Amino acid sequence: MTSEVSGHDLLALLCARQSVGAKHLAEPGPDEAQLQRMVEAALRAPDHAGLVPFRFAVVRGAAREGLAALFERAALEGGKDAAGAALDADRARRAPVTVAVIARLDPGHPQVPVHEQWACLGGALTNLLNAAAALGFGGKMLSGAKVRQPAIQAAFCRTGEQLVGWVALGTPVGSPQRVLPKPRAVDVLGDWQPPADVQGSV
């Protein structure tokens, strides 16, 4: 069976992917089959002991209005005025599809420390965004103070879970996003040298 994307094309996509904010996203968003493919990619993230320390909750259709109402209420309770709260509500409904990213960590696991579980979640999120780009969609991870608001946490999380944020997804439209400068590969890549007291001590 031949691959759907050549290695060269895949590498080009990974090197070119950038976040696309909700104001630059339009219908259609990913459908159920496309979301499942994106999650299949997320599940290929390195996962020590196969814990799957994450899950996703999709906000689409009429649920977008529920998210808008939740954001508006949280903004008012947080001290924003009516105009600011309405803006938060509009942001909640703007993306065609929003995917909540939820951590379900096991802090007492005997083999897998919490930092490895967070690394798995980060890899899963990256794979999800890359899969979205491969399918022709734009996406952006959003978080901020809202993820720590108790009512919003309670709306998304089960016992022991933690809301990480939301991924806005849709078809990119309008002006291209501003390309943020990135460091050169050589600025973050280097050879490791063993400490002087262990060199040649094999």
Secondary structure, DSSP 8 states (H G I E B T S, - for coil): ---SS-HHHHHHHHHH-----GGGEES----HHHHHHHHHHHTTS--GGG---EEEEEE-TTHHHHHHHHHHHHHHHTT--HHHHHHHHHHHHHSSEEEEEEE---TT-SSS-HHHHHHHHHHHHHHHHHHHHHTT-EEEEE-SGGGG-HHHHHHH--TT-EEEEEEEEEEE-SS---------HHHH-------TTTTT--
